[in-house]
Amino acid sequence: MDLKFDERGLIPAIVQDHYTKEVLTLAYMNAESLAITIDERRTCFWSRSRQELWRKGATSGNIQHVVSITADCDKDALVVEVVKDGPACHTGAESCFFHTLYLSDELKQFSYEGLYRLIAGRKTEPKEGSYTTYLFEKGLDKILKKVGEECTEVVIAGSKQDREETVYEIADLAYHVMVLMVQSGITIEDVTRELEKRHVIDHKVKQERMQ
């Protein structure tokens, strides 16, 4: 395929999470870095600021394993789907795109990925008066205590067979578990992979492993 590189020999590459479809970053490739990316099956870019090849994760360990590379209709831009080993952003955020400029109240939709990004943002950019920021400031022990308390609340609500209260308490637990995940550097993709592994394991074998 004849790609259209710009006058500097570069082509923009939009990096997207294979599992969540979240846009992770926008970087640039030249012909050499694209060839390396395909050959090594991990992202390699051209750093415009340093004027050198840049293998993502070479120093941080946050490697992006390439699943697919697709060119647009004009062949002057790429979408690179990856499975990532760690945060995509140098700030520690899962995605480089976390500054919300506009969000439609009518069209916005909840997602676990969106909630995770919001929670992670409260850690990397603390916000005064934020309960999430408060939990991060208090540290792991406080977060674990809250997860334990919410587990108990779920059990109590479930034992009463109160559907509305149980849903409410499960939502509280899910939120606090995500705070723990961010604190511990665990991503939604990490949990997804674990569930995928369990899905293919025989039920009896899985039970024996868990005992």
C-alpha positions as CSV (number, residue, x, y, z in Angstrom):
1,M,0.0,0.0,0.0
2,D,1.3,3.4,-1.0
3,L,0.9,5.6,2.1
4,K,1.0,9.4,1.9
5,F,3.6,10.8,4.2
6,D,3.8,14.5,4.7
7,E,6.6,16.8,3.6
8,R,8.6,15.8,6.7
9,G,8.2,12.1,5.8
10,L,5.7,11.6,8.7
11,I,2.2,10.1,9.0
12,P,-0.1,10.6,12.1
13,A,-0.9,7.4,14.0
14,I,-3.9,7.2,16.3
15,V,-3.3,4.5,18.9
16,Q,-6.4,2.8,20.2
17,D,-6.9,0.2,22.9
18,H,-7.9,-3.1,21.3
19,Y,-10.2,-4.1,24.2
20,T,-12.0,-0.8,25.1
21,K,-11.5,1.1,21.8
22,E,-10.4,4.1,23.8
23,V,-8.1,6.5,22.0
24,L,-4.8,6.3,23.8
25,T,-2.5,8.8,22.1
26,L,-1.7,10.5,18.8
27,A,1.9,10.0,17.6
28,Y,3.8,10.1,14.3
29,M,5.6,7.5,12.3
30,N,8.0,7.6,9.4
31,A,8.6,4.8,7.0
32,E,11.3,3.3,9.2
33,S,9.3,3.4,12.4
34,L,6.3,1.9,10.7
35,A,8.4,-0.9,9.3
36,I,9.9,-1.5,12.8
37,T,6.4,-1.5,14.3
38,I,5.2,-4.1,11.9
39,D,8.4,-6.2,12.2
40,E,8.5,-6.1,16.0
41,R,4.7,-6.0,16.5
42,R,5.1,-3.2,19.1
43,T,4.7,0.5,18.5
44,C,7.6,2.5,17.4
45,F,7.2,6.2,16.5
46,W,9.3,9.1,15.3
47,S,9.8,11.7,18.0
48,R,9.5,15.2,16.4
49,S,11.0,16.9,19.5
50,R,14.0,14.6,19.8
51,Q,14.3,13.8,16.1
52,E,14.9,10.2,16.7
53,L,13.1,6.8,16.7
54,W,11.0,6.1,19.8
55,R,10.0,2.6,20.8
56,K,7.1,3.0,23.2
57,G,8.0,1.4,26.5
58,A,11.7,1.2,25.9
59,T,12.4,3.0,29.2
60,S,9.0,2.8,31.0
61,G,8.1,-0.8,30.2
62,N,4.7,0.4,29.0
63,I,4.9,-1.5,25.7
64,Q,2.1,-1.5,23.2
65,H,1.6,-4.8,21.4
66,V,0.2,-4.2,17.9
67,V,-3.0,-6.0,17.0
68,S,-3.8,-4.2,13.7
69,I,-2.8,-1.2,11.6
70,T,-5.4,0.5,9.4
71,A,-5.0,3.4,7.0
72,D,-7.8,5.9,6.3
73,C,-9.5,6.4,2.9
74,D,-6.8,9.0,1.8
75,K,-4.0,6.8,3.1
76,D,-2.5,9.7,5.1
77,A,-3.4,8.7,8.6
78,L,-3.2,5.4,10.6
79,V,-5.2,3.7,13.4
80,V,-3.1,1.3,15.4
81,E,-4.9,-1.0,17.7
82,V,-2.8,-2.3,20.6
83,V,-2.8,-4.3,23.8
84,K,-0.9,-2.2,26.2
85,D,1.2,-3.3,29.2
86,G,0.8,-0.1,31.1
87,P,-0.4,3.5,30.9
88,A,-0.2,5.2,27.5
89,C,0.5,8.7,28.8
90,H,3.8,9.9,30.4
91,T,1.7,11.4,33.2
92,G,0.6,7.9,34.3
93,A,-2.9,8.2,32.9
94,E,-4.2,5.3,30.8
95,S,-4.9,7.7,27.9
96,C,-3.3,11.0,26.9
97,F,-6.8,12.3,26.3
98,F,-8.2,13.2,29.7
99,H,-8.9,17.0,29.5
100,T,-12.6,17.3,28.8
101,L,-13.4,20.4,26.7
102,Y,-17.1,19.6,26.1
103,L,-19.5,16.9,27.0
104,S,-23.1,16.8,25.9
105,D,-25.5,16.2,28.7
106,E,-28.0,14.7,26.2
107,L,-25.7,12.3,24.5
108,K,-23.1,11.4,27.1
109,Q,-23.1,7.7,28.1
110,F,-21.7,6.0,31.1
111,S,-18.9,3.6,30.7
112,Y,-16.6,1.8,33.1
113,E,-13.7,3.1,31.0
114,G,-14.9,6.7,31.4
115,L,-15.3,6.2,35.2
116,Y,-11.8,4.7,35.4
117,R,-10.3,7.7,33.5
118,L,-12.1,10.1,35.8
119,I,-10.8,8.3,38.9
120,A,-7.3,8.2,37.5
121,G,-7.5,11.9,36.7
122,R,-8.3,12.7,40.3
123,K,-5.0,10.9,41.3
124,T,-2.8,12.5,38.7
125,E,-4.4,15.9,39.0
126,P,-5.9,16.2,42.5
127,K,-9.0,18.3,42.8
128,E,-9.9,20.2,46.0
129,G,-13.1,18.9,47.6
130,S,-13.1,15.7,45.5
131,Y,-14.0,12.6,47.5
132,T,-11.8,10.5,45.1
133,T,-8.9,12.8,45.6
134,Y,-9.4,12.5,49.4
135,L,-9.2,8.7,49.2
136,F,-5.9,8.8,47.3
137,E,-4.5,11.3,49.7
138,K,-5.4,9.0,52.7
139,G,-3.7,6.1,50.9
140,L,-4.1,2.4,50.5
141,D,-5.3,1.5,54.0
142,K,-8.2,3.9,53.8
143,I,-9.1,2.7,50.3
144,L,-9.0,-1.0,51.5
145,K,-11.2,-0.1,54.5
146,K,-13.8,1.5,52.2
147,V,-13.8,-1.6,49.9
148,G,-14.4,-3.8,52.9
149,E,-17.2,-1.6,54.2
150,E,-18.9,-1.6,50.8
151,C,-18.6,-5.4,50.6
152,T,-20.4,-5.7,53.9
153,E,-23.1,-3.3,52.7
154,V,-23.7,-5.4,49.6
155,V,-24.0,-8.6,51.7
156,I,-26.5,-6.9,54.0
157,A,-28.6,-5.5,51.2
158,G,-28.5,-8.9,49.3
159,S,-29.5,-10.8,52.4
160,K,-32.6,-8.6,52.7
161,Q,-33.4,-9.3,49.1
162,D,-33.9,-5.6,48.6
163,R,-33.1,-5.2,44.9
164,E,-32.9,-1.4,44.8
165,E,-30.6,-1.2,47.8
166,T,-28.5,-4.0,46.5
167,V,-28.0,-2.3,43.1
168,Y,-27.1,0.9,45.0
169,E,-24.5,-0.8,47.2
170,I,-23.0,-2.8,44.3
171,A,-22.5,0.6,42.5
172,D,-20.7,1.9,45.6
173,L,-18.6,-1.2,45.7
174,A,-17.7,-1.0,42.0
175,Y,-16.6,2.6,42.4
176,H,-14.4,1.9,45.4
177,V,-12.9,-1.2,43.7
178,M,-11.9,1.1,40.8
179,V,-10.2,3.5,43.2
180,L,-8.3,0.5,44.5
181,M,-7.4,-0.6,40.9
182,V,-6.1,2.9,40.1
183,Q,-4.1,3.0,43.4
184,S,-2.6,-0.4,42.6
185,G,-1.9,0.2,38.9
186,I,-4.5,-2.4,37.8
187,T,-6.4,-1.5,34.6
188,I,-9.7,-2.6,33.3
189,E,-7.8,-4.5,30.6
190,D,-5.9,-6.5,33.3
191,V,-9.2,-7.7,34.8
192,T,-10.7,-8.4,31.3
193,R,-7.7,-10.6,30.4
194,E,-8.1,-12.5,33.7
195,L,-11.8,-13.1,33.0
196,E,-10.9,-14.2,29.4
197,K,-8.5,-16.7,30.8
198,R,-11.1,-18.1,33.2
199,H,-13.7,-18.3,30.5
200,V,-11.7,-21.0,28.7
201,I,-10.9,-23.0,31.8
202,D,-13.1,-26.0,32.7
203,H,-15.4,-25.1,35.6
204,K,-14.3,-28.0,37.8
205,V,-10.6,-27.2,37.2
206,K,-11.2,-23.5,38.0
207,Q,-12.9,-24.4,41.3
208,E,-9.9,-26.6,42.2
209,R,-7.5,-23.8,41.4
210,M,-9.4,-21.4,43.6
211,Q,-9.5,-23.7,46.7
